[in-house]
Amino acid sequence: MRAAFGDRILLRVKDNSGPPVFTKPLRPNGQTFSRWGTIAHETLVGKGSRSVVVTDKARELRMHLPTLDEYVTLTPRRVTPVYPADANLIISLLDLHVSPSRSSDQLDGRVEILEAGTGHGALTLYLARAVHGANPPCSMETSESSKAALVAEPSSGEKVSKWANVREDWKSQRRGIIHTVDISLGNSQHAQGVVEGFRQGMYTGDVDFHVGEVSDWIDRRLAMRPALPENGEGQSFLAHAILDMPSSYRHLEKVSTALRANGVLIAFNPSMTQIIACVEEIRKKKLQLILDRVLELGLSMTGGREWDVRAFKPRALVRKDTKTKDSALDQEDISCTGSNEDGEASSASSADAEAQNADHVQAYSETENNWAMICRPKVGNRIIGGGFLGVWRKMRNTERAVSNS
């Protein structure tokens, strides 16, 4: 792939004796200034990676098209991005497998993923790359660059209208779609620029940007979709959802309604208390979500460290309540290691085990009916930085009924 106007380029000294230079988007008559001299953007356009260019100070620099990891880390930001290691882990948790679209079944097996909290647009790019192979090729007639060229032409109104119709027709054939929603218009516009600036906007067509509250956006989408009870999914249309926002628990009910059975819902938060708020919200409202795992992210561990997070009712308090059911039925465990999808408690997470390990249990809070929270790291040492991922899976209606019984 060769550099074109609009791309950002990494310039490195041939002997790697100094830090790289990350250019602004290449433009006609543009220049990049560095300690090694000035270089005109026209000298970079049309050249491929590892080409050597010379500055006005006769210093030789080797040019590189930035990788996705380099691009999201080095691009100017309004908010903190999701860094490459965390983004790659999130993508692996979704376990995505897409196939090229075929004209006969382009709507069959469509993968629609919700990202609530667009932010910098870093995770948006990783998600778009993961589903890009499911979509038909985006030809020059439907690309954003072709629209810009048309707008620059005089009397181009009819051509732009034709471009819009072709573009919409192409979008209707997509089988991999990233819906990214942000409450801030400025963040959304910035992220759209970040996506369009990578490799000549190759992933732009895979992403739909929206501004507003994610719950309101879901309400509008569901209102546009007919209910299909015969397929067991109702109006559900999301394959997976990622909530990267401070108050994720406020939107769990709406998001779970739009999530398909066995779809993954990930809450990405900087503190464990926010993950616990999600666990409590799911328990109180009996949402059709089962906790799969809770991971702590950080610099010193690849893949994250697993935490034990679950709601439990201490046996001693159960025995004091004469109006409760049998204690074995009252014991509700929503740990990813302490229960299976049928709600059966394992021996490792039974009330006896909790009593024996009481000195290791941190009770985060007590809520109604004497429920308390366990919150502790499962294994490993303390790590620095990162955040927390709560990972749930959507159950079917019949599974929730069996679990409640």
Summary of the structure (lengths in Angstrom):
residues: 405
radius of gyration: 25.3
end to end distance: 58.7
largest distance: 87.3
contacts: 1236
relative contact order: 0.10
helix: 37%
strand: 25%
